[in-house]
Amino acid sequence: MAVPGQTPLFSANDTPALTEAQQREELFRRQVELGIPVDQARAYADRVVLGAAAARKRAPAVKRGRKAAGKPEPAEPVKTAPSPERGQEGGVLDAESGLVAEEGGAKRGLLPVHHPNRDFFLCDLFDYALKDDGVSMEAPIFTLATKPDTKVWHWESKDKTRSVTVTPSVLGRATQHDKDLLIYVVSQITEALNRGRADAANRTVRFRVYDYLVSTNKRVGGKEYLRLQDALERLRGTSIKTNIKTGGERVKEGFGIVDSWKIIEKAPDDDRMIGVEITISKWLFNAVQAREVLTISNDYFRLRKPLERRLYELARKHCGHQASFTINVELLQEKCGSQGSIREFRRMLKEIVEDDLLPDYRLVPDWENGQVVMQNRKRALLPSHEATPG
């Protein structure tokens, strides 16, 4: 429910036509956001949507029967809503069905899409693959620290052709866990591009906080809402200067990872964020539009340690679908963005190797030669002649 005076996140004009399954899911989420228990919310959504579908199927048969009998059709009674709200153009919104009843009493369907070319992208997809942008998978933009990191960070590739300078705000540099928000947005935009949606051409993105938390395997309690707000502040405050091109274009001036953000819908009882709008940087947007992204595992969001997540990104970027990829330990530390000593990095790396939790990949260290082999778990199961990359 929107606070008076705020722009609603999903207005009737902006909402695309939903399938029956999507209607049930949308109604279920709305009930949960209002504090209704999950089992009751699910039962209510099923009853309303499936009941409406059954009524629509019965209606043509009833009308044919009346016409065959030569009897005039009586006016359809208007269902009284428990707490009706005023709809657009003088109609009344039925609380149960979500349909609009006109003043004359006849119900009609969804309003036509009056604004097909809206100026923001709406994260409303349910079935999509997770995507990570290739640039931040290569360059260590996000800090691995769990405490505020206020140091200026500079990274340069081994061949000196690419460099990134990251300047944090007083709140600290954006963290590896803050990146979850960008993965969620990039995944949604990429899938929308694949489906040919026009609104995927916008850098400004709107999403429901509940959807983001569920998609990134987070709890839906009050603390996570506060953590998201802190993450947005760090993403907005972290400034980048780089010579790395995205989409064939180089952004020469300094820029934030996120240009801006704002809360567009709050819960009426505890001021909790429900809807958020962010504008991602042109640099990141260019990468998404050029499809400079890679599919990642859903289990990425189950990794606890920032270093585990970073190592998975590097394995996905460099090993990919090959059987294996070998890298020097010192270079691996540099690509991870670890600021500790090489001895401390080796210790943390040993723990991760022993836990062996990375999705799709296994780390096999060769401490004598100072190397780490990233092995593709699936390719390692194939016969040797099939596992050799072509």
N, C-alpha and C positions, 0 to 999 in steps of 0.2 A: 504494500500500500504506500503510495507516494505521500510525502508531506505537502500540505497546501502551498502552492506557489512554485513547487519544483516541477521540472519537465519529466513526465513519466518515461520510464525506460522502454516500455513496449506499448506504444500507443496503437490504436486500431489502424491508423494509417500506415504505420511502419511494419506491422507484423505480417510476414509472408504466410500464404495458405499452409496450414499444417495437416499432416496426415492424422488418421485416427489415433495411432500410437503416440505421435508427438503431442496431440491434444491431451491425451491422458497423462503423459509425463509432465507437461506444462502445468496442468491443473493440480497434479500431485505436488509439484514443487511450491506452487503458490500456497497450498494448504499447510505445508511444512513450515514455510516462512512465517505463517500466521500463528505458529505454535501448536498446531494440531498434531497429535501423535501420528507416527509414521503409518501404523497399520490402519488407523481410521482414515488418514489422508488417502492412502492407496485404495481403500474400499470405496471412498466417496468418488474419487476420480473414475474408477471403473464403472460405478453405477451411473454417473452422469453421462459420460461419453458413450458407453455401450448402450445405455438406455435410449439416448438420443438417436444413435445409429439404427437401433431396432425400430424406433418410431418412424424414422424416415422410410425404412423398407416396407412397413405396413401401410403407409399412407397411400401409395398408388393403387394398391389392391382395394382399399376401402372406397376410394373415389370411383374406380371402375364399377364397383358393385352398385353405388348410388346412381350412377348415370344409367346403368342397364335397367334399373328399376323405375327410371323416369322421375325420380324424386329430386327436388332441388337440394343442393348442398347447403347445410346449415353453416352459419358463420362459426369459424373455429374459435373457441373461447381462449382468452388470454390468460396464461398462467401467472398467478400472483407471486411476485418475488418476495422473500422474507425481508430483504432490505434493499430495495431497488435504488440504483444510482442513475443519474441522468446521463444518457448517451449523447452521441453527436447528432446534430440536426434535430433536436427536440425529442429523440427517442428515449426509451427507458431500458437500461441494461438489466437482464435477468441474471440474478446471482448464481443460480444453479447451472443453467445451460450455457451462459456466456453469450447468448444471442441477443439481438436488439429488437425490442418490440416497439412498433410505431405507435403514435398517438391513437390511431384508429383501432388498434388491438391486434393486428396481424403481425406475426413474427417473420422476420426475414433473415437471410444469412449474413455472412461477413461483409463488411464494407469493401468496396473496391479499393485497390492500392492507388491512392491519390499521389503518392510521392515515390515512384519507383527509383528515382535517382537521388536518394537521400545523401546527406553529406557526412555520413558516418557508416562504419561497418558494424553489423550486429552479430555478435558471437552467439548463434542459436543452433549450431550443428551438434548432432548427437553421435554420429558415427563417422569417425575420421582417424587418420593415422597421425601419431605425434611427429612433429618436425622440429629440427634444430637448425639454426642458420650456420652455414659453413664457416663464416669468418670468426665468430666467437668460439667455435669449436677448435679453431686453429690458434688464435691469439688469446692469451690469458687475461681477459678483460676483467673478470669477476674475481674478487678476493676469496681465498680459502679460509680466512680468519673468521672466528666466531665472535670476536669482539670488534668494536669500531676500528677500522683501518683507515687512518687519515693521511697515510704517506702517498706521495705522488709516485706512480708506478710507470716505468718505461720498459717496453719489450721490443726487441728487434730480431727479425729472423736470422738464421745462420748465414744466409747469403746476402744479408744487408739490404734486401730489396723491399722489405715490408717492416713497418714499425707502428707502434701504438703507444701513446702517452695518455695515461688515465689519471685525472685529477679529481679526488673526492671532495665532497663538501664537509662541513664540520660534523655531520652525522656519520661520516665514514663512506667508504667505497661500497658500491653495490656488491652483494655477496653471491656466491654460487647458488644458494637457495633462492635469492631474489630472482634469479634467471628463470625460475619456474613460470613466472607470469609471462615472460616473453615467449617461452616455448608454447604456452597455451594459446597466446594470440597468434603467433606465427603458424601454428598448426591449423587454427580455424581459418585464417586468411588463405593459406595454401589450398585447403580443401575447397573453399569457396571459389577460388580461381579455377580449380579443376572442374567445378560444376558450372562455370560460366556466369557466376553471379556478378552483377554490375557493381554492387556496393563494395566488392573486394578491392576496388581501385582507390579506396580512401585510407589515409593514414590514421584517422581518428576512429577509435574502436570502442564500442559499448559492450559490456558484459555483466552478467549477474554474478555477484561474489560467490553465491552458493554453488553455481555451476563450476566456477574456477576451482574452488576448494575440493569438490568431489573429483574433478578431472585430474587434479594433481595429487590425489591421495592424501589430503589433509583432513583433519577433523573439522567439524562445522561449529565448534564452540566459539565463544566470544573472543578468546585469546587470538585465534587465527585471523579474525577480522582486524584486530589491532596490529598484528604482525604484517598483514597485507598493507596497511596504511604506512607502516615504517618502511616496508620494501619500496613502495611507491615514492616515498620521500628520498630514499637513497638512489633509486633509479633516475629520478629527476635531477638530483644534485650531482651525480657522477658525470664529469665532462670528459670527452674523448677528442683527441687530435690524432689523425692517422693518414697515411698515404695509401692505404689499402682501398682498392676500388670495389664497389658493389654494383652489380648490374652494369658494369662497364663505365661507371661514373665515379669520380673522386669528389668527395665532399671536403673542400679545403679548409673551411672554418671549423672551429671547435663546436661541439654539439653535445647535448645530453643524450643518454640512452633512451630516455623518455622525454619528449619535449614538454608535455604538460599532462596533468591529470586532475580530475574533479569527481566528487560524489554527486550523482544526479538523482539518487533515491535512497531514503533512509527508513529504517524501521520506526514506527510511530512511538514505540514504548521505550526503547533504550538507545536511540540515536545510532544504531548499528547500520553500517553500510549494506545496502541491498544492490544498488546499481552503481557502476563506476564507468567513467569515460576517460580514456587515455589517448594521447597522440604519440605514436612511436616516431623515432628519429627517421629522417629521410634516408640516412645511411642504411639502417636496418630494413626499411621499407623497400629500398631498391633491391636488396638481396632477395627478399621474398618475391617481389614481382618478377625477378629474373630466374626464379626457381633454384636459387643457390642454397638449397636446404637438403638435409638428409633425414630419412626416417629413423627414429630411435625407438627403443623398447619401452613399453608401458611400465616395466619394472624399474626404469630409471628413477621414478619418483619414490621407489621403495628403498633406495640407497640412503643410508643415514649420514655418512661422512661426506663433507664437501670434496675431499680428495678422491673418494671413490667415484663420485659423479664426474669429476674432471678427468680421471683416468678412463672412464667409460667413453666420454666424448672423444678423447684422443684415439682410443682403440677403434671407435666407429669411424672416425675421420681418416685414419692412416691405414688401419688394417682392412676395414670395410668387409668385403666379401672374399678377400684373399684368405689363404690358409693361415698366414702368420705375417707379422711385421716386427722387426728387431730395431731397438733404439738404445742409445747410450743412456746410462742412468743420469749423468749430469745434464744432458740435453732434455731428458724427460722431466727432470725437476724444473728446468727453465720453462718448458712448455706448459707445465702444470701451474706455474706462477707461485711456487712455494718459495717463501722468503726466509726459511730457516736454513740451518747448516745442512751440508750434504749427508752428514751422519744422522741428523734427525729425520731427514727425508727417507733415508734407507730404512730407518726403524719403522716409520709409518707405512712404508711400502711393504715391508715384511708382514706386518699385521694384515694388510689388505690381501696379500698373496695367500696367507694362511686361511683367512675367512673365505676367500674364493666366491664372492657374491656378485661379481660383475655379470650383468645379463649378456649372453651371446659370446663373451670373450673370457679367456683365462690368461693370467699373467704368469709367465715362467721366468724367474730371474736366473741370470748367469753371473753370480757375484764375482767370480774370478776374473772374468773379462769385462766386468762393469757394464753389463747389458741386461735388458729385459726383453723377452719375447712375448708379444701379444698374439695369442692363438685364437682363431675363430673356432668356437666349440663345435659348430655344425660341420665345418670343413674338416676338422680334425677327425671326425667319425668316418669320413669317406676313405676309400682306398687311395693309396699314395698317388697313382696315376691320375685320379680324378681331383685330388686336392691341390695339385699344382696349378697356379693361376696361369691362364693363357694369355 
